[in-house]
């Protein structure tokens, strides 16, 4: 279904934008990247990309690396986020301070300036929060750097590298926005353009002050010290309660466009300094209170229908609007149900937003009414395609999905073949070759792949003259060898390869872990049984059961003929069956990935966040005031330590 398509799209975007960031040509802001990351984490918490990205991999992406690596003095963790007043009030209810210190949240690139006995040593980018790039050579050219501090201050100063609107307009208008331009320049190997950038500071922490009294005792004094030391700083506002914070946010939103630089929200923290919280990977006692999503009104001009396998997905095209510094003219309408729910038609005036300031979405339709004495132009209903453009079959409209029901449709068969070779990792059959085999009639099904011989394949590698000379084809031999290697596979790979809409290997793994560990158990499962597994719903269950029935004959033929051998999964312990676990903080005896593997091996499931249906939160700091601990307590979820967890597994 759409989730799988979106997961793949998100993974591609994250890899693309990560690479562009480290090659000095960042295409999106940190906020935009975080939105993609968060969405992927929500849709596919076990996605392998989440395990390797989030660390600064520039030395892998850029040959030889551009900058040396350097460790932060204090971790540069991610902040908690609130997108609206309701979310902020929920946080504030758990963090009742006598005073709330409120600062602008700069939309730039984070930086740590390190000092020793008052002398500037180096500047380190955020990187993975623990280690970043040492870009001192570029920072020395930037405005706002203080080279020497009074006294014997040893520690770090936090700031944001930004580009002003004026500089962007005069020198870098070809870049989408100030954030992108600044990030690209600060990462240039030759340092060219760094002189156009400036550093604005918002935090500091010292490890030593030469035996003298501390330079600041609270967050407000800290900001005053930074300013007195010569740093450019963000404005600071003291609010007495949460309502005052919300009111101040509204004021800033009104005047943000008059600022010389970009901000994308406010940072709210306690006036008291809390170094223990600051050292956390994700500080709990401060929050980024983001501004509302940018929105604009446009006119829907047409809807095109993207075809992917059997499914037809509507995409809206509207008059171009500018949102979050980028021009937007298209947004997915997902399925026929959404078109109906929105009441959208061709010619409708629609409200367009960017979810997370990156994903275009039509939020609503502006009611037809008089505007400046004029009526909106008349609208016409959106036409849904009725026939498959490939085979002519009547399309089926299930509301959540519009699709071609003809299993023999050439477009569907080819898409399934492409999915099979990708799932089975038959590397030597590229999409070009599989299309050639399909169009020639040599391969019309998955089963046909395993009937191929060298004589048939040679035709797709050698021309007629070469064949007459009885030349051998190395390519044909490699393809046959690759096909042979794919004759044994896991149940997850086997079912995912049949291209059932929205059902990938990760989804199948969840079902296998829930006890559907044989092909027969899948083929005999009911929609209600599938929907009862965590992560599945009735719509997904219906699609899976329907898809299994549709492919049942070929599935059984492949297995019963011995063409494909499904590897027998080792019978897992069911000690933790029906229980879910979320791990937080550092574990002593193993890595988190190992602990999560233990849960799955024993029939349980893992979650990346605390939800109402979680069974256990595992932490070695059970009395912590962290947001996860507080949330678990509010839901009545058991909070256990590592030792207790291991007793459950080994007992």
C-alpha positions in Angstrom: 0.0 0.0 0.0 0.9 3.7 0.1 3.0 3.2 3.3 5.6 1.0 1.5 5.9 3.4 -1.4 6.3 6.3 1.1 8.9 4.4 3.1 11.0 3.7 0.0 10.6 7.4 -1.0 11.7 8.6 2.4 14.8 6.3 2.5 15.9 7.6 -0.9 15.4 11.2 0.1 17.3 10.8 3.4 20.2 9.2 1.6 20.2 11.9 -1.0 20.0 14.8 1.4 22.6 13.3 3.7 25.0 13.0 0.9 24.4 16.6 -0.4 24.8 17.9 3.2 28.3 16.4 3.5 29.4 17.4 0.0 28.8 21.0 0.9 25.6 21.5 -1.2 22.9 21.0 1.4 19.4 21.0 -0.3 17.2 21.2 2.8 17.4 22.5 6.4 18.0 20.4 9.5 14.3 20.8 10.3 13.3 19.5 7.0 15.7 16.6 7.3 14.4 15.8 10.8 10.9 15.7 9.5 11.8 13.1 6.9 13.7 11.1 9.6 10.8 11.3 12.1 8.3 10.2 9.4 10.5 7.2 8.4 10.9 6.3 12.1 7.1 6.4 12.6 6.3 4.3 9.5 9.2 1.8 9.7 10.9 1.9 13.1 13.1 -1.1 12.2 14.3 0.3 8.9 18.1 -0.3 8.5 18.7 3.2 7.4 17.8 4.4 10.9 20.7 2.5 12.3 23.4 4.0 10.1 22.2 7.5 9.5 22.1 10.1 12.3 25.9 9.8 12.5 28.2 12.1 10.6 29.4 9.9 7.8 31.1 12.5 5.7 34.3 10.5 5.7 32.4 7.7 4.1 30.5 9.8 1.6 33.3 12.1 0.5 36.4 10.2 -0.6 39.2 10.7 1.9 37.0 13.0 4.1 37.1 16.8 4.0 37.5 17.7 7.6 39.1 16.0 10.6 36.7 14.7 13.3 36.5 16.2 16.7 34.5 15.3 19.8 32.1 17.7 21.5 32.7 18.8 25.1 29.0 18.2 25.9 26.7 16.2 23.6 24.8 18.2 21.1 21.5 16.3 21.4 18.2 16.8 19.7 15.5 18.8 21.6 12.0 17.8 22.4 9.6 19.4 19.9 6.1 20.9 20.1 4.3 21.8 16.9 1.4 23.5 18.5 0.1 25.0 21.7 -1.5 21.8 22.8 1.7 19.9 22.6 3.6 22.7 24.4 1.0 22.8 27.2 1.4 19.0 27.6 5.2 19.5 28.1 4.7 22.5 30.4 2.3 20.6 32.6 5.2 18.2 33.4 7.8 21.0 33.6 6.4 23.7 36.0 9.1 26.3 36.4 8.9 29.6 38.3 10.1 31.3 35.2 10.4 30.1 31.6 13.4 31.5 29.6 12.5 31.8 26.0 14.9 32.3 23.1 14.7 32.4 19.3 15.3 29.0 17.6 17.7 29.9 14.8 17.3 28.1 11.5 21.0 27.6 10.7 23.7 25.0 11.3 24.7 24.1 14.9 28.2 24.7 16.0 30.3 24.2 19.2 33.2 26.7 19.8 35.8 25.3 22.1 38.0 27.5 24.4 41.0 26.7 26.6 42.0 29.3 29.2 40.2 31.9 27.2 41.8 31.1 23.9 39.7 29.9 21.0 40.8 26.3 20.0 38.4 24.9 17.4 34.9 24.9 16.0 33.0 21.6 15.6 29.8 20.9 13.7 26.9 19.0 15.2 27.7 15.7 13.4 26.2 12.8 15.3 25.8 14.8 18.5 29.0 13.4 20.0 31.5 13.9 17.2 31.5 16.4 14.3 33.7 18.0 11.7 36.4 20.4 12.8 35.7 23.3 10.5 37.9 25.8 12.4 39.6 27.0 9.1 36.3 28.2 7.8 34.9 29.6 11.1 38.0 31.8 11.4 36.6 33.8 8.5 33.1 34.2 9.9 31.6 37.2 11.7 30.8 36.8 15.3 33.7 34.7 16.4 35.4 35.8 19.6 39.1 34.8 19.5 39.9 35.5 23.2 37.8 35.7 26.3 38.5 37.5 29.5 39.7 35.3 32.4 40.7 31.7 32.2 37.4 30.3 30.7 37.7 26.7 29.5 34.7 25.2 27.9 32.3 25.5 25.0 30.1 28.1 23.5 27.1 27.0 21.4 26.0 28.9 18.4 24.3 28.7 15.0 26.0 29.5 11.7 23.5 31.7 9.7 23.3 33.7 6.6 21.4 37.0 6.7 18.5 37.7 4.3 20.5 40.6 2.7 23.6 38.5 2.0 21.4 35.7 0.5 19.6 38.2 -1.7 22.8 40.0 -2.9 25.1 37.0 -3.3 23.4 33.6 -3.1 19.9 34.1 -4.5 20.4 30.9 -6.6 20.1 28.9 -3.4 16.6 27.9 -2.1 17.0 29.7 1.2 19.5 31.1 3.8 19.9 27.9 5.7 20.8 25.8 2.6 23.3 28.4 1.4 25.0 28.7 4.8 25.3 25.0 5.3 26.8 24.5 1.9 29.4 27.3 2.4 30.5 26.2 5.9 31.3 22.7 4.6 33.4 23.8 1.7 36.9 22.4 1.7 38.4 25.6 0.3 36.5 27.8 2.8 35.3 30.1 0.0 32.3 32.2 1.0 32.6 31.6 4.8 33.2 35.3 5.2 29.6 35.9 4.3 28.4 33.8 7.3 28.0 34.8 10.9 27.7 33.0 14.2 24.9 33.8 16.7 25.3 32.2 20.1 22.7 30.9 22.5 24.4 28.7 25.1 27.7 28.1 27.0 29.1 25.7 29.6 32.5 25.8 31.3 34.7 23.0 32.6 37.1 25.4 34.4 37.4 29.0 35.2 40.9 29.2 36.5 39.9 29.1 40.1 37.8 32.2 39.9 34.1 32.4 40.6 31.7 31.0 38.0 31.1 33.5 35.2 27.3 32.8 35.3 24.9 31.2 37.7 21.7 30.8 35.7 20.6 30.9 32.0 19.8 34.6 32.0 23.3 35.5 33.4 24.8 33.1 30.9 23.2 35.1 28.0 24.4 38.4 29.5 27.9 36.9 29.9 28.0 35.8 26.2 26.9 39.3 25.1 29.4 41.0 27.3 32.2 38.7 26.0 31.5 40.0 22.5 29.3 37.3 21.0 26.2 38.0 18.9 23.3 36.5 20.9 19.6 35.7 20.4 17.0 37.8 22.2 15.8 36.4 25.5 12.4 36.7 27.1 11.4 35.7 30.6 7.8 34.4 30.8 6.0 33.7 34.1 3.8 30.9 32.8 3.0 28.7 29.9 0.2 31.1 28.6 2.7 34.0 28.5 5.0 31.7 26.3 2.2 31.0 23.9 1.3 34.7 23.7 4.9 35.7 23.1 5.2 33.0 20.4 2.2 34.6 18.6 4.0 38.0 18.7 7.2 36.6 17.3 5.3 34.8 14.5 3.9 38.1 13.4 7.2 39.9 13.2 9.6 37.1 12.2 9.6 38.2 8.5 11.1 41.5 9.6 14.1 39.8 11.2 17.5 39.9 9.4 17.8 36.1 9.7 15.6 33.0 9.8 14.1 31.5 12.9 11.7 28.5 12.9 10.4 28.6 16.5 11.4 29.3 20.1 13.4 27.4 22.6 11.9 27.2 26.1 13.9 26.2 29.1 14.2 26.6 32.9 16.1 29.7 34.1 18.1 27.4 36.3 21.1 25.6 34.7 20.8 21.8 34.6 24.1 20.3 33.4 22.9 16.7 34.0 20.0 17.3 31.6 22.3 19.1 29.1 24.5 16.0 28.8 21.5 13.8 27.7 21.3 12.8 24.1 17.9 14.3 24.1 17.5 17.0 26.9 14.2 16.7 28.6 14.0 20.0 30.4 13.9 22.2 27.3 11.7 22.2 24.2 11.7 23.6 20.7 8.3 25.3 20.3 8.0 25.3 16.5 6.0 27.8 14.5 2.8 26.8 12.6 3.3 25.1 9.3 3.5 27.5 6.4 0.4 27.5 4.4 -1.0 29.1 1.2 -4.1 29.0 -0.9 -3.9 27.8 -4.5 -6.2 26.6 -7.2 -6.3 22.9 -8.2 -5.8 22.7 -12.0 -5.7 19.0 -12.7 -5.2 15.5 -11.2 -2.9 13.0 -12.7 -2.9 9.3 -11.8 0.4 7.7 -11.2 0.5 4.0 -12.0 2.7 1.8 -9.8 2.1 -1.9 -10.3 -1.7 -2.4 -10.0 -2.4 0.8 -8.1 -3.5 4.2 -9.4 -2.6 7.1 -7.1 -4.0 10.6 -7.6 -1.6 13.5 -7.6 -2.9 17.1 -7.5 -1.3 19.8 -9.6 -2.1 23.4 -8.5 -0.8 26.9 -9.2 2.7 27.2 -7.8 3.0 28.6 -4.3 6.1 29.2 -2.2 6.3 27.4 1.2 9.3 27.2 3.5 11.5 28.7 0.9 10.6 26.3 -1.9 8.2 26.3 -4.8 5.4 23.8 -4.6 2.9 22.8 -7.3 2.1 19.1 -6.6 0.8 17.0 -3.7 -0.4 13.4 -3.4 -4.2 13.0 -2.8 -3.5 9.4 -1.7 -6.7 7.6 -2.7 -10.3 8.2 -3.8 -11.5 8.3 -0.2 -9.4 11.4 0.5 -10.7 13.2 -2.6 -14.2 12.5 -1.3 -13.5 13.5 2.3 -11.9 16.8 1.2 -14.7 17.6 -1.3 -12.0 18.7 -3.7 -12.7 19.3 -7.4 -10.8 20.8 -10.4 -10.9 24.5 -9.9 -11.2 24.3 -6.1 -9.3 26.8 -4.0 -7.3 24.6 -1.7 -5.2 25.2 1.4 -1.7 23.8 0.9 0.7 23.2 3.7 4.1 21.5 4.2 3.9 18.9 6.9 7.1 19.2 8.9 8.0 22.0 6.4 8.9 19.5 3.7 5.9 17.3 2.7 3.3 19.1 0.6 -0.3 18.4 1.6 -3.7 19.7 0.7 -5.3 20.3 4.1 -8.7 21.5 3.1 -10.9 23.2 0.5 -11.8 26.9 0.8 -15.7 27.1 0.7 -17.1 28.8 -2.4 -18.2 32.3 -1.5 -17.9 35.9 -2.6 -14.4 37.2 -2.5 -13.9 40.9 -3.3 -17.3 41.0 -4.9 -16.5 38.1 -7.2 -17.5 34.4 -7.0 -15.0 31.7 -7.3 -14.9 30.1 -10.8 -17.1 27.0 -11.1 -15.5 23.6 -10.3 -15.8 20.2 -11.9 -15.6 16.8 -10.2 -12.3 14.9 -10.4 -12.7 12.1 -12.9 -11.4 8.7 -11.7 -9.9 6.4 -14.4 -12.3 3.6 -15.1 -10.1 1.3 -17.3 -6.6 0.0 -17.0 -4.4 1.8 -19.5 -2.5 -1.4 -20.2 -5.0 -4.2 -20.3 -8.3 -2.4 -20.5 -9.7 -4.2 -17.4 -12.3 -2.2 -15.3 -10.5 -0.7 -12.3 -11.7 -1.6 -8.8 -12.3 1.3 -6.4 -12.1 0.2 -2.8 -11.9 3.8 -1.6 -8.6 3.3 0.0 -7.2 2.0 -3.2 -7.9 2.2 -7.0 -6.4 -0.7 -8.8 -6.4 -3.1 -11.8 -7.8 -6.5 -10.8 -6.4 -8.4 -13.8 -3.6 -10.6 -12.5 -2.4 -11.2 -16.1 -2.1 -7.4 -16.8 1.3 -7.0 -18.5 2.1 -4.0 -16.3 1.3 -5.9 -13.1 3.2 -9.0 -14.2 6.3 -6.9 -15.1 6.1 -5.0 -11.8 5.9 -8.3 -9.9 8.9 -9.7 -11.7 10.9 -6.6 -10.8 9.8 -6.9 -7.2 10.8 -10.6 -7.1 14.4 -10.0 -8.4 14.8 -7.2 -5.9 13.4 -9.1 -3.0 15.3 -12.3 -3.8 18.4 -10.1 -4.5 19.2 -11.7 -7.9 21.7 -9.0 -8.5 22.8 -10.0 -12.0 19.3 -9.5 -13.5 18.8 -5.8 -13.9 15.5 -4.2 -14.7 16.5 -3.7 -18.3 17.1 -7.5 -18.7 13.9 -8.5 -17.0 11.9 -6.2 -19.3 13.7 -7.7 -22.3 12.9 -11.2 -21.1 9.3 -10.2 -20.4 8.7 -8.4 -23.7 10.2 -11.4 -25.7 7.8 -13.8 -24.0 10.7 -15.8 -22.4 9.5 -14.9 -18.9 5.9 -14.4 -18.1 5.9 -15.4 -14.4 8.1 -15.9 -11.4 8.2 -19.6 -12.2 9.5 -18.9 -15.7 12.6 -17.3 -14.2 13.6 -20.7 -12.9 13.0 -22.4 -16.2 15.6 -20.2 -18.0 18.6 -21.9 -19.6 21.7 -20.5 -21.2 20.4 -21.0 -24.8 17.5 -18.6 -24.0 19.5 -16.1 -22.1 22.3 -15.8 -24.7 19.8 -14.1 -27.1 19.5 -11.3 -24.6 23.3 -10.8 -24.4 24.7 -11.6 -27.8 23.7 -10.5 -31.3 22.9 -13.0 -34.0 26.4 -12.8 -35.5 28.0 -13.6 -32.2 25.6 -16.5 -31.6 26.3 -17.9 -35.1 30.0 -18.0 -34.1 29.0 -19.9 -31.0 30.5 -17.3 -28.7 29.9 -17.8 -25.0 28.1 -15.3 -22.9 29.6 -14.6 -19.5 26.5 -12.5 -18.7 24.2 -15.4 -19.3 26.3 -17.7 -17.1 26.3 -15.1 -14.3 22.5 -14.7 -14.5 21.9 -18.5 -14.3 24.3 -18.7 -11.3 22.5 -15.9 -9.6 19.1 -17.5 -10.2 20.4 -20.8 -8.7 21.6 -19.0 -5.5 18.1 -17.6 -5.1 16.4 -21.0 -4.9 16.6 -21.0 -1.1 15.1 -18.1 0.8 13.3 -17.1 4.0 9.6 -17.0 4.2 9.7 -13.2 4.5 11.6 -12.9 1.2 9.3 -15.3 -0.5 6.1 -13.6 0.3 7.5 -10.0 -0.1 8.6 -11.0 -3.6 5.0 -11.5 -4.8 4.5 -7.7 -4.8 1.4 -7.7 -2.7 0.6 -4.0 -2.2 2.2 -2.6 0.9 3.6 -5.9 2.1 7.3 -5.9 2.4 9.8 -8.1 4.2 9.5 -6.1 7.4 5.7 -6.5 7.5 6.0 -10.2 6.9 8.6 -10.5 9.7 6.1 -9.1 12.2 3.6 -11.8 11.2 6.3 -14.5 11.4 7.2 -13.3 14.9 3.5 -13.5 15.8 3.3 -17.2 14.9 2.6 -17.2 11.1 5.9 -19.0 10.5 4.9 -21.3 7.6 3.5 -20.7 4.1 0.4 -22.7 5.0 -0.2 -20.6 8.0 -0.2 -17.5 5.8 -2.4 -19.0 3.1 -5.0 -20.1 5.7 -5.0 -17.0 7.8 -8.2 -14.9 8.0 -8.3 -11.1 7.8 -9.3 -11.0 11.4 -6.3 -13.0 12.5 -3.9 -10.8 10.5 -5.5 -7.6 11.8 -4.9 -8.8 15.3 -1.2 -8.5 14.9 0.4 -5.3 16.1 1.2 -3.0 13.2 -1.7 -4.3 11.0 -5.2 -3.0 10.5 -8.2 -4.3 8.6 -7.3 -2.6 5.4 -3.8 -4.0 5.3 -5.1 -7.4 6.4 -7.6 -7.4 3.6 -5.0 -6.5 1.0 -2.7 -9.3 2.3 -5.3 -12.0 2.4 -6.6 -11.1 -1.0 -3.0 -11.0 -2.5 -2.2 -14.3 -1.0 -5.3 -15.9 -2.4 -4.5 -14.4 -5.8 -1.0 -15.8 -5.8 -1.7 -19.0 -4.0 -1.5 -21.3 -7.0 2.0 -20.1 -8.0 3.3 -20.0 -4.5 2.4 -23.6 -3.9 3.7 -24.7 -7.2 7.1 -23.1 -6.6 7.4 -24.8 -3.2 5.8 -28.2 -3.9 7.9 -28.6 -7.1 11.1 -27.9 -5.2 11.8 -24.9 -7.3 12.0 -22.8 -4.2 13.0 -24.0 -0.8 11.7 -21.9 2.1 14.2 -21.9 4.9 12.8 -23.2 8.1 12.9 -20.6 10.8 14.3 -21.7 14.1 11.5 -22.1 16.5 11.6 -19.2 18.8 10.9 -19.1 22.5 7.5 -17.7 23.3 8.4 -16.4 26.8 7.7 -12.8 25.8 4.8 -13.5 23.4 2.2 -10.7 23.6 4.5 -8.3 25.4 6.1 -5.2 24.0 9.3 -3.4 25.2 10.8 0.0 24.7 14.5 0.5 25.7 15.8 3.8 26.7 19.2 5.0 28.1 22.4 3.0 28.3 22.4 -0.8 28.8 25.3 -2.4 30.7 25.5 -6.0 29.5 24.6 -5.5 25.8 23.8 -3.0 23.1 20.3 -2.0 22.5 20.1 -3.8 19.2 21.0 -7.0 21.0 18.4 -6.5 23.6 15.7 -5.9 20.9 16.9 -9.1 19.1 16.4 -11.0 22.4 12.8 -9.7 22.6 12.0 -10.8 19.1 13.7 -14.2 19.5 11.4 -14.8 22.5 8.2 -13.8 20.7 7.9 -10.2 21.9 7.9 -7.0 20.0 9.9 -3.7 20.3 8.8 -0.1 20.1 10.9 3.0 19.6 8.6 5.2 21.8 6.2 5.0 24.7 2.6 4.3 23.6 -0.5 3.3 25.6 -0.3 -0.3 24.6 3.4 -0.7 25.6 4.0 -3.4 28.2 7.4 -2.5 29.6 9.8 0.5 29.5 13.3 -0.8 30.2 15.8 1.6 31.7 18.7 1.5 34.2 17.5 4.8 35.5 14.0 3.9 36.7 13.7 7.0 38.9 14.7 9.4 36.1 12.4 12.4 35.3 12.9 11.7 31.5 10.0 12.3 29.2 9.7 8.5 28.5 9.7 7.7 32.2 7.0 10.3 32.8 4.9 9.2 29.9 5.1 5.5 30.9 4.1 6.4 34.5 1.1 8.4 33.2 0.0 5.4 31.2 0.5 3.0 34.1 3.2 1.1 32.1 5.7 -0.9 34.1 9.2 0.6 34.2 11.8 -2.1 34.8 15.6 -2.2 34.8 18.0 -4.3 32.7 18.4 -7.0 35.4 14.7 -7.5 35.6 14.4 -7.7 31.8 17.2 -10.4 31.7 15.4 -12.5 34.4 12.3 -12.5 32.2 14.3 -13.7 29.2 16.4 -16.3 31.1 14.1 -17.3 33.8 
